[in-house]
Amino acid sequence: MNEIILSTIILGLMGIVFGAGLAVASKIFAVEENELAVKVRALLPGANCGACGYPGCDNLAAAIVDGTARVFDCPVSNEAVVSQIAEILGVQVKNTVREVARVLCSGNCEVSSNKFLYDGIKDCSAVTQIFGGFKSCYYGCLGFGNCQKACPFGAINLDKGIAIVDENKCKACGLCVKACPKMLITMVPVNKRYLVFCKSKDKGATTKKYCTVGCIGCTRCVKACAYNAITMEGPLSKIDPCLCTNCGECEKVCPTHSIVKISEK
Amino acid sequence: MFEQIATSFISAILIENFVLVRFLGICPFLGVSKSLSTATGMGGAVVFVMALSSAITWLTQYYILEPLGIEFLQTLTFILVIAALVQLVELILKKTSRVLYNSLGVYLPLITTNCAILAVCIINIQKGFDFINAVLYGTFAGMGFTLAIVLFAGIRERMELFSDIPENLRGFPISLIAASLVSLAFFGFQGLVK
């Protein structure tokens, strides 16, 4: 009995002493938080998505104040927030264009064919490991929504077996880009409305067999573009968003409609 | 005296390496070994905490627990003492040395309740070390941990970059296999000191 009482008293005492000691120490060794960091932190979205490369918004805020990160390093914050942060720190930012993620495949279930029936785990990475996926086209979107699961902002929807980004909700964090096993998603300035929605590196004839909206490498768009914005990457044409002027000539000549204008919502 | 320290040094680092032979502190060993820089930070923090807690728990054992005859509370008391100590150290570091805090700070809370730390304190008592030897053993054990984690981080970095790993083994599976191979290699040190 004595032992129980003794050990309770000793442990209790130790607990009290340590607790009191730590409380005193935390007062003595208190460090004032950097006021600027607190202000910057309040402006950041607070989603702790990690897209900036720091573990969370607190760390990015501290890094921005330290000068190790730039004011626009949060890919989620919009221009207004960036300029507010810049104002707090007394620096200037030049205007930047907002980017959005685009899924470069429009081969939905109505226009593309499958090579086998898949009845396994509903996960793009899992199905990719089986003969590169169930679609005839090795490069196409599989539509199980790994990108949708990765998106912290609910900006990706699945429609007829392909993923589509809602540009109003997209915050350009880039997490979907990493999540796609087919590497179909790229970041593009939001004001560029024309893109080649195909990543197939198959020859034109093969692509045509698999999918009616795939790029067949006919090079008509390259010739039609007056600004040299379109180049061929093997059998696939690519529009350089820096040179594109949204004139729309390429869409008119594209025989398979793999170049489409992205409609504004 | 010197011979004893040298023996303790070799046995704590190579023969009885905390991670690779005793299998203690596996969690940070796998969790924080993705890059060399974080691994060295973690190692530094472990050396620091192991040495400090060896000292403080030795004092607790021989000046509080034994005189009162309540040695059976060893584990509980040691955890309490170590946790409080690390908290205190973190507070002091944050205030006094920003550089040291930035390199060790994030890892300190991670290792407060690490089994490797508790183990080193209990082994100190079991082996009947005096105060100086206890602190030295704690330091050496921490160095052994650092050696293991830094070696392993190097291996993982190289694996990420240069190895053609089968898709199903990428990431943690191959790390576990690599860790077991490193551990096997360390078993080769058995019997180095009689």
HADDOCK unambig.tbl for C-alpha pairs under 7 A between the chains (distance, minus, plus):
assign (segid A and resid 7 and name CA) (segid B and resid 70 and name CA) 6.74 0.50 0.50
assign (segid A and resid 18 and name CA) (segid B and resid 84 and name CA) 6.28 0.50 0.50
assign (segid A and resid 22 and name CA) (segid B and resid 88 and name CA) 6.28 0.50 0.50
assign (segid A and resid 26 and name CA) (segid B and resid 91 and name CA) 6.54 0.50 0.50
assign (segid A and resid 29 and name CA) (segid B and resid 91 and name CA) 6.16 0.50 0.50
assign (segid A and resid 29 and name CA) (segid B and resid 92 and name CA) 6.11 0.50 0.50
assign (segid A and resid 29 and name CA) (segid B and resid 95 and name CA) 5.51 0.50 0.50
assign (segid A and resid 30 and name CA) (segid B and resid 95 and name CA) 6.98 0.50 0.50
assign (segid A and resid 31 and name CA) (segid B and resid 95 and name CA) 6.15 0.50 0.50
